[in-house]
Amino acid sequence: MELPARELASWHVLMADAALRGRACPFFLYDPDAGTTWAERFELAGNPDPQCTWPNQSIRYLEQGEEKTLEAAFTFADAVALEPAYLRHLRVIPPVAWDDEVQRPLAD
């Protein structure tokens, strides 16, 4: 089944935004006349949270009927998780199986 053009366009926008947030495709502008060094010539301000390693995202969700908010970093792995071709490389670890001695959040 093919997606209608409008839904396909929305999916491409979502994927592009995820790639930008996950630092897979950073946004930059290069202006050769902006200065004499590479650092002066590149502008990275179009990236979300450029001062952070990973941009933070607020996620609202329901847990047992109660609305909660989770602050989480959006990493490269989060962007890749949207690509069906890479899903076999990822696993969701349920909270009851999480062990701070063994696992670490990807953002760390």
Rosetta constraint file for C-alpha pairs under 8 A:
AtomPair CA 3 CA 7 HARMONIC 6.06 0.50
AtomPair CA 3 CA 8 HARMONIC 5.70 0.50
AtomPair CA 4 CA 8 HARMONIC 6.11 0.50
AtomPair CA 5 CA 9 HARMONIC 6.04 0.50
AtomPair CA 6 CA 10 HARMONIC 6.30 0.50
AtomPair CA 7 CA 11 HARMONIC 6.18 0.50
AtomPair CA 8 CA 12 HARMONIC 6.29 0.50
AtomPair CA 9 CA 13 HARMONIC 6.30 0.50
AtomPair CA 10 CA 14 HARMONIC 6.21 0.50
AtomPair CA 11 CA 15 HARMONIC 6.14 0.50
AtomPair CA 12 CA 16 HARMONIC 6.05 0.50
AtomPair CA 13 CA 17 HARMONIC 6.09 0.50
AtomPair CA 14 CA 18 HARMONIC 6.11 0.50
AtomPair CA 15 CA 19 HARMONIC 6.11 0.50
AtomPair CA 15 CA 79 HARMONIC 7.52 0.50
AtomPair CA 15 CA 82 HARMONIC 7.34 0.50
AtomPair CA 16 CA 20 HARMONIC 6.22 0.50
AtomPair CA 17 CA 21 HARMONIC 6.10 0.50
AtomPair CA 18 CA 22 HARMONIC 5.78 0.50
AtomPair CA 18 CA 78 HARMONIC 7.64 0.50
AtomPair CA 18 CA 79 HARMONIC 4.96 0.50
AtomPair CA 19 CA 23 HARMONIC 6.05 0.50
AtomPair CA 19 CA 24 HARMONIC 4.88 0.50
AtomPair CA 19 CA 25 HARMONIC 5.43 0.50
AtomPair CA 19 CA 26 HARMONIC 7.76 0.50
AtomPair CA 19 CA 76 HARMONIC 7.48 0.50
AtomPair CA 19 CA 79 HARMONIC 5.61 0.50
AtomPair CA 20 CA 24 HARMONIC 6.12 0.50
AtomPair CA 20 CA 25 HARMONIC 5.16 0.50
AtomPair CA 20 CA 26 HARMONIC 5.44 0.50
AtomPair CA 20 CA 27 HARMONIC 6.86 0.50
AtomPair CA 20 CA 47 HARMONIC 6.99 0.50
AtomPair CA 20 CA 48 HARMONIC 7.77 0.50
AtomPair CA 21 CA 26 HARMONIC 7.98 0.50
AtomPair CA 21 CA 47 HARMONIC 7.38 0.50
AtomPair CA 21 CA 48 HARMONIC 6.29 0.50
AtomPair CA 21 CA 54 HARMONIC 7.57 0.50
AtomPair CA 21 CA 55 HARMONIC 6.39 0.50
AtomPair CA 21 CA 74 HARMONIC 6.39 0.50
AtomPair CA 21 CA 75 HARMONIC 7.23 0.50
AtomPair CA 21 CA 76 HARMONIC 7.86 0.50
AtomPair CA 21 CA 79 HARMONIC 7.61 0.50
AtomPair CA 22 CA 54 HARMONIC 7.08 0.50
AtomPair CA 22 CA 55 HARMONIC 7.76 0.50
AtomPair CA 22 CA 74 HARMONIC 5.78 0.50
AtomPair CA 22 CA 75 HARMONIC 4.53 0.50
AtomPair CA 22 CA 76 HARMONIC 4.09 0.50
AtomPair CA 22 CA 77 HARMONIC 7.27 0.50
AtomPair CA 22 CA 78 HARMONIC 6.69 0.50
AtomPair CA 22 CA 79 HARMONIC 5.41 0.50
AtomPair CA 23 CA 54 HARMONIC 7.61 0.50
AtomPair CA 23 CA 75 HARMONIC 7.23 0.50
AtomPair CA 23 CA 76 HARMONIC 6.05 0.50
AtomPair CA 24 CA 76 HARMONIC 6.13 0.50
AtomPair CA 24 CA 79 HARMONIC 7.67 0.50
AtomPair CA 26 CA 44 HARMONIC 7.98 0.50
AtomPair CA 26 CA 47 HARMONIC 6.57 0.50
AtomPair CA 27 CA 44 HARMONIC 6.26 0.50
AtomPair CA 27 CA 45 HARMONIC 7.96 0.50
AtomPair CA 27 CA 46 HARMONIC 5.80 0.50
AtomPair CA 27 CA 47 HARMONIC 5.60 0.50
AtomPair CA 28 CA 42 HARMONIC 6.63 0.50
AtomPair CA 28 CA 43 HARMONIC 5.48 0.50
AtomPair CA 28 CA 44 HARMONIC 4.73 0.50
AtomPair CA 28 CA 45 HARMONIC 7.45 0.50
AtomPair CA 28 CA 46 HARMONIC 6.80 0.50
AtomPair CA 28 CA 47 HARMONIC 7.73 0.50
AtomPair CA 29 CA 42 HARMONIC 5.72 0.50
AtomPair CA 29 CA 43 HARMONIC 5.07 0.50
AtomPair CA 29 CA 44 HARMONIC 6.75 0.50
AtomPair CA 30 CA 41 HARMONIC 5.57 0.50
AtomPair CA 30 CA 42 HARMONIC 4.71 0.50
AtomPair CA 30 CA 43 HARMONIC 6.43 0.50
AtomPair CA 31 CA 41 HARMONIC 5.04 0.50
AtomPair CA 31 CA 42 HARMONIC 6.52 0.50
AtomPair CA 32 CA 41 HARMONIC 5.60 0.50
AtomPair CA 33 CA 41 HARMONIC 7.04 0.50
AtomPair CA 34 CA 40 HARMONIC 6.01 0.50
AtomPair CA 34 CA 41 HARMONIC 4.99 0.50
AtomPair CA 35 CA 40 HARMONIC 5.11 0.50
AtomPair CA 35 CA 41 HARMONIC 5.66 0.50
AtomPair CA 36 CA 40 HARMONIC 6.80 0.50
AtomPair CA 36 CA 41 HARMONIC 7.40 0.50
AtomPair CA 37 CA 41 HARMONIC 6.43 0.50
AtomPair CA 38 CA 42 HARMONIC 6.32 0.50
AtomPair CA 44 CA 50 HARMONIC 7.05 0.50
AtomPair CA 45 CA 50 HARMONIC 6.51 0.50
AtomPair CA 46 CA 50 HARMONIC 7.94 0.50
AtomPair CA 48 CA 55 HARMONIC 5.89 0.50
AtomPair CA 49 CA 54 HARMONIC 7.35 0.50
AtomPair CA 49 CA 55 HARMONIC 5.01 0.50
AtomPair CA 49 CA 56 HARMONIC 7.37 0.50
AtomPair CA 50 CA 55 HARMONIC 7.43 0.50
AtomPair CA 54 CA 73 HARMONIC 5.62 0.50
AtomPair CA 54 CA 74 HARMONIC 5.97 0.50
AtomPair CA 54 CA 75 HARMONIC 5.90 0.50
AtomPair CA 54 CA 107 HARMONIC 6.92 0.50
AtomPair CA 55 CA 73 HARMONIC 5.56 0.50
AtomPair CA 55 CA 74 HARMONIC 5.72 0.50
AtomPair CA 55 CA 75 HARMONIC 7.66 0.50
AtomPair CA 56 CA 71 HARMONIC 6.64 0.50
AtomPair CA 56 CA 72 HARMONIC 5.49 0.50
AtomPair CA 56 CA 73 HARMONIC 4.31 0.50
AtomPair CA 56 CA 74 HARMONIC 6.02 0.50
AtomPair CA 57 CA 71 HARMONIC 5.75 0.50
AtomPair CA 57 CA 72 HARMONIC 5.36 0.50
AtomPair CA 57 CA 73 HARMONIC 5.93 0.50
AtomPair CA 57 CA 74 HARMONIC 6.39 0.50
AtomPair CA 58 CA 69 HARMONIC 6.53 0.50
AtomPair CA 58 CA 70 HARMONIC 5.73 0.50
AtomPair CA 58 CA 71 HARMONIC 4.67 0.50
AtomPair CA 58 CA 72 HARMONIC 6.49 0.50
AtomPair CA 59 CA 69 HARMONIC 5.52 0.50
AtomPair CA 59 CA 70 HARMONIC 5.09 0.50
AtomPair CA 59 CA 71 HARMONIC 6.35 0.50
AtomPair CA 59 CA 72 HARMONIC 7.53 0.50
AtomPair CA 60 CA 67 HARMONIC 6.87 0.50
AtomPair CA 60 CA 68 HARMONIC 5.71 0.50
AtomPair CA 60 CA 69 HARMONIC 4.45 0.50
AtomPair CA 60 CA 70 HARMONIC 6.41 0.50
AtomPair CA 61 CA 67 HARMONIC 5.66 0.50
AtomPair CA 61 CA 68 HARMONIC 5.44 0.50
AtomPair CA 61 CA 69 HARMONIC 6.34 0.50
AtomPair CA 61 CA 70 HARMONIC 7.91 0.50
AtomPair CA 62 CA 66 HARMONIC 5.31 0.50
AtomPair CA 62 CA 67 HARMONIC 4.48 0.50
AtomPair CA 62 CA 68 HARMONIC 6.03 0.50
AtomPair CA 63 CA 67 HARMONIC 6.41 0.50
AtomPair CA 63 CA 68 HARMONIC 6.99 0.50
AtomPair CA 73 CA 107 HARMONIC 6.16 0.50
AtomPair CA 74 CA 78 HARMONIC 6.02 0.50
AtomPair CA 74 CA 79 HARMONIC 7.71 0.50
AtomPair CA 74 CA 107 HARMONIC 7.70 0.50
AtomPair CA 75 CA 79 HARMONIC 6.70 0.50
AtomPair CA 75 CA 106 HARMONIC 7.17 0.50
AtomPair CA 75 CA 107 HARMONIC 6.29 0.50
AtomPair CA 76 CA 80 HARMONIC 6.25 0.50
AtomPair CA 77 CA 81 HARMONIC 6.00 0.50
AtomPair CA 77 CA 106 HARMONIC 7.71 0.50
AtomPair CA 78 CA 82 HARMONIC 7.08 0.50
AtomPair CA 79 CA 83 HARMONIC 7.54 0.50
AtomPair CA 80 CA 86 HARMONIC 6.55 0.50
AtomPair CA 80 CA 87 HARMONIC 7.95 0.50
AtomPair CA 81 CA 86 HARMONIC 6.62 0.50
AtomPair CA 81 CA 87 HARMONIC 5.96 0.50
AtomPair CA 81 CA 90 HARMONIC 7.26 0.50
AtomPair CA 82 CA 87 HARMONIC 7.82 0.50
AtomPair CA 83 CA 87 HARMONIC 6.80 0.50
AtomPair CA 86 CA 90 HARMONIC 7.29 0.50
AtomPair CA 93 CA 97 HARMONIC 6.27 0.50
AtomPair CA 93 CA 98 HARMONIC 6.36 0.50
AtomPair CA 94 CA 98 HARMONIC 6.51 0.50
AtomPair CA 98 CA 103 HARMONIC 6.80 0.50
AtomPair CA 99 CA 103 HARMONIC 5.81 0.50
AtomPair CA 100 CA 104 HARMONIC 6.51 0.50
AtomPair CA 104 CA 108 HARMONIC 6.75 0.50
